Amino acid sequence: MVFSWGNLTAKQLIVGMICHSIALAFLAYGVYAFYLESLAVPELTRCVGAGVLFVGMGLAPQFFFMPVSQIVSQAKDTPEKSTLQTYVFNLGLFLMICSLLMEWLYD
């Protein structure tokens, strides 16, 4: 399966755009909170992690409209785009866990 924005339906395109917009909002808030308010590294890491998480979700908007059983059955046959989406999603989760650990250690 070759992925391109041209073969998505309108609702999948809207979901992808919403996910990327939410990611930009998280990143903008993280930069604002870091530079203008408190210079808290865990908060910045959490916002970057959430932004990366939403970018990962926006890379595969067709998953929002598939049954869970079909998604799980396709997990073994992952094309390169799904592998990239998985790495980006896992990076977002890793950054969010790191931010929680940093906040726990700083307090």
C-alpha positions as CSV (number, residue, x, y, z in Angstrom):
1,M,0.0,0.0,0.0
2,V,1.5,3.3,-1.1
3,F,0.5,6.3,1.0
4,S,-0.2,9.7,-0.4
5,W,-2.5,12.5,0.6
6,G,-4.2,12.1,-2.8
7,N,-5.8,8.8,-2.0
8,L,-7.4,9.8,1.3
9,T,-11.1,10.6,1.6
10,A,-12.1,14.1,2.8
11,K,-12.8,13.0,6.4
12,Q,-9.3,11.3,6.7
13,L,-7.7,14.5,5.3
14,I,-9.6,16.6,7.9
15,V,-8.5,14.2,10.7
16,G,-4.9,14.4,9.6
17,M,-5.0,18.2,9.4
18,I,-6.6,18.4,12.9
19,C,-3.9,16.1,14.4
20,H,-1.2,18.3,12.9
21,S,-2.9,21.5,14.0
22,I,-3.1,20.1,17.6
23,A,0.6,19.2,17.4
24,L,1.5,22.7,16.4
25,A,-0.7,24.1,19.2
26,F,1.1,21.9,21.8
27,L,4.5,22.9,20.4
28,A,3.6,26.6,20.4
29,Y,2.3,26.4,24.0
30,G,5.5,24.5,25.1
31,V,7.8,27.2,23.6
32,Y,5.6,30.0,25.2
33,A,5.6,28.3,28.6
34,F,9.3,27.6,28.5
35,Y,10.6,31.0,27.4
36,L,8.1,33.4,28.9
37,E,6.9,31.8,32.0
38,S,8.9,29.3,34.0
39,L,11.8,27.8,32.0
40,A,10.6,24.3,33.2
41,V,12.3,21.6,31.1
42,P,9.8,18.8,32.1
43,E,6.9,21.0,30.8
44,L,8.7,21.7,27.5
45,T,9.5,18.0,27.1
46,R,5.9,17.0,27.8
47,C,4.6,19.5,25.2
48,V,7.1,18.3,22.6
49,G,6.2,14.7,23.4
50,A,2.5,15.5,23.0
51,G,3.2,17.3,19.7
52,V,5.2,14.4,18.4
53,L,2.5,12.0,19.5
54,F,-0.2,13.9,17.5
55,V,2.1,14.1,14.5
56,G,2.4,10.3,14.6
57,M,-1.3,10.0,14.8
58,G,-1.7,12.4,11.9
59,L,0.6,10.3,9.7
60,A,-2.0,7.5,9.5
61,P,-5.5,9.1,9.6
62,Q,-7.1,6.0,8.1
63,F,-6.6,4.2,11.4
64,F,-9.3,6.5,13.0
65,F,-11.9,4.9,10.7
66,M,-10.9,1.2,10.8
67,P,-12.2,-1.4,13.3
68,V,-9.6,-2.3,16.0
69,S,-9.6,-6.0,15.0
70,Q,-8.6,-5.0,11.4
71,I,-5.8,-2.7,12.7
72,V,-4.4,-5.5,15.0
73,S,-4.5,-8.1,12.2
74,Q,-2.5,-5.7,9.9
75,A,0.2,-5.1,12.5
76,K,2.4,-7.8,11.1
77,D,2.3,-6.5,7.5
78,T,3.5,-3.0,8.1
79,P,4.7,-0.9,5.2
80,E,7.4,1.7,5.6
81,K,5.0,4.5,6.3
82,S,3.4,2.6,9.1
83,T,6.8,1.8,10.5
84,L,7.7,5.5,10.5
85,Q,4.4,6.3,12.1
86,T,5.0,3.7,14.8
87,Y,8.5,5.2,15.5
88,V,7.2,8.7,15.8
89,F,4.3,7.6,18.0
90,N,6.7,5.7,20.3
91,L,9.0,8.7,20.4
92,G,6.2,10.9,21.6
93,L,5.3,8.4,24.3
94,F,8.9,8.1,25.4
95,L,9.3,11.9,25.7
96,M,6.1,12.1,27.7
97,I,7.3,9.4,30.1
98,C,10.7,11.1,30.4
99,S,9.0,14.4,31.3
100,L,7.0,12.7,34.0
101,L,10.1,11.2,35.4
102,M,12.0,14.5,35.3
103,E,9.1,16.3,37.1
104,W,9.1,13.5,39.7
105,L,12.9,13.8,40.2
106,Y,12.9,17.6,40.2
107,D,10.3,17.9,43.0
